[in-house]
Amino acid sequence: MSRSRRSVALLGSTGSIGTQACDVIGANLEQFEVAALAAGGGQLDVLAEQVVRFGVPLVAIAHGSAEAVREAVAAAAARLGSAVPRFEVVVGPTAATEAAGAGADVVLNGITGSIGLAPTLAALRAGSTLALANKESLIAGGPLVRAAQQRPDQLVPVDSEHSAIAQALRAGRREEVARIILTASGGPFRGRTRAELAAVTPEQALAHPTWAMGPVVTTNSATLVNKGLELIEAHLLFEVDVADITVVVHPQSVVHSMVEFTDGSTIAQASPPDMRLPIALGLGWPDRVPGAARGCRWDEATAWTFEPVDDETFPALDLARVAVKASATHPAVYNAANEECVEAFLSGRIGFLDIVDTVTRVLDEHEGTDAAHLDLDAVVAAESWARVRAGELLAGR
């Protein structure tokens, strides 16, 4: 890594990715400094402590007021026994986009949902390295993201699976890649039949066996929609046909993904489940950050298992493949309709199986836009239609 400190803009700083990124940065202040923070505005106490801890000059919130942010920072400074830093506050729906485009060396996009697309595009257009944890922005606007990319190494994946693939790809040339193997934990309902999933509760869906994530991502892991999104993301990131991406269930979540090469060799990236490792690699790419996370214990007996996905019980993966083949806006519809359904499920308005069943119906009805005519307005229109249509279908249940 360069001896100079890299400036970092953290989008979604109070969420799971953002707070773990702060852990990485806090342990490596000789390598990183925080240039901007962006958050929804619902956890001002957490945001304020981040501002004070790192002396952040730019703060962006989607909801709330600049005055409330300043009061929270003053209170945090008093609690921590620190001086109140000088900082600017921007507020509103475009605040994160403004922070993303401010020119930091690295923008870590940890926002949840397709609202991360505009900040993703702003970071790329500003020339920043984009450490992407917001898979939905790539899925919703893949061709737009690719068009905004200015250099091959500008977009660095932070999802553990795609970080693993990026690392494994260093072992050979792109033309030597035979296929990508995405690993999936299987979620909390691995081994159950479709009939057994009919009555599961939000609390059960949120009890992930290996990862601690936000409620939307955790629910997506339970339905395997998250793996469908990751399949689309891998297709777009690494320009591999979806037919050449295999998903296998690996309950231990230690092998994060693999690349099989044309000579029959398979390269796997393994580490105990800890998002600080791919976050650190995203911030430091192409260099590693020493001590980012603990490694595997090779002096202890252990076993790793791999098994095929039960596509009959979990049809979300096949649905993702259909979306990729259908049109440039079908992946955006897949994601947007799912977000509406997950919200309805978590609020107790629909059942677990209704999530993917409804997404299927919305995808079937979508007419689609081809890549040649895709722009941000087309993506927004497709998503808006998908949300409305999903809501109509859910209201009829």
Secondary structure by P-SEA (a helix, b strand, c coil): cccbbbbbbbcccccaaaaaaaaaaaaccccbbbcccccccccaaaaaaaaaaccccbbbbccccaaaaaaaaaaaaaaacccccccccccccaaaaaaaaccccbbbcccccccaaaaaaaaaaacccccccccccccccaaaaaaacccccccccccaaaaaaaaaacccccccccbbbbbbccccccccccccccccccccccccccccccaaaaaaaaaaaaaaaaaaaaaaacccccccbbbbbbccccccccccccccbbbbbbccccaaaaaaaaaccccccccccccccccccbbbbbbbbcccccaaaaaaaaaaacccaaaaaaaaaaaaaaaaaaacccccccaaaaaaaaaaaccccccccccaaaaaaaaaaaaaaaaaaaaac
